């Protein structure tokens, strides 16, 4: 009986601790001058960035990890030239519906959350 209670308690703690990061999901650029039209950040730690020219095929393929409760760091390679690597950071607002994509200190665009799409 004691083992069953411990197992239930441990399982409940795992569920609470593994809530999704607010950076995960779909993001659409708020303006035409953003570096990327669409960001698809999946819950499994992978992400794809799309430009207007590459709407169906990712321009950059990435792996991401949480930096803190409202930001993720992304390490990406160019989809057509795998020798090109870049690092980005996506900072999400407290409401979880707006974000800024940065490369170093340079803001590359502002994004609004949207449900993920299938490219």
Secondary structure, DSSP 8 states (H G I E B T S, - for coil): -HHHHHHHHHHHHHHHHT---TT-EEEEESSTTSS-SEEEE-TTSEEEEE-STTSSS-SEEEEEEEEETTEEEEEEEESS-TT-EEEEEEEE-TTSSEEEEEETTEEEEEEEEE-----
